[in-house]
Amino acid sequence: MNETGYAGVFADLTGKIINAAIEVHSELGCGLKEEAYEAALAWELSHRGHKVQRQVPCPVRYKGNVFCQDDEHPKRIDLLVDDKVVVELKAVCTRHPVFAAQCRTYLRMLDLPVGLVLNFGFPSLKEGIEHVSNPKCSTSSLRNSETPSSESNNLEKQTPISGKKGTLP
């Protein structure tokens, strides 16, 4: 399936995430640290009934091997919403291609199809929204779009909006 197809399947959920982010940005404005927006957006999404995991470890997969397990993870995903959408947050007043590339790498490592880069550093959040797709995502992630299997993303369940780190089996 192409990137447009993935976006279509998850358009409702990504739209809800963006609406929540706009609410957060309207209340807080720009100029805070990324962690403040992360906490507020996690709360807002949880309050709206979504499962939200913060600072989820991203395994490094290379030629069938998984590296950087447990607390050795070099990178953590800012938010994972409903086990489906990776949300990478920024709080800078510029756009850079590396932001989307980073999100795309997370999607590839977790075999998830879509993500969002939300940059709260602009006076209007609309300037800082970027949809990201994983064109290499397996179709198994889309078959049950209600909840991807735990085998496809290898993440343990975590208490919503906790500051605790997610873990791998």
Secondary structure, 3 states (H helix, E strand, C coil): CCHHHHHHHCHHHHHHHHHHHHHHHHHHCCCCCHHHHHHHHHHHHHHCCCCEEEEEECCEEECCEEECCHHHCCCEEEEEECCCEEEEEECCCCCCHHHHHHHHHHHHHHCCCEEEEEECCCCCHHHHEEEEECCCCCCHHHHCCCCCCHHHHCCCCCCCCCCCCCCCC
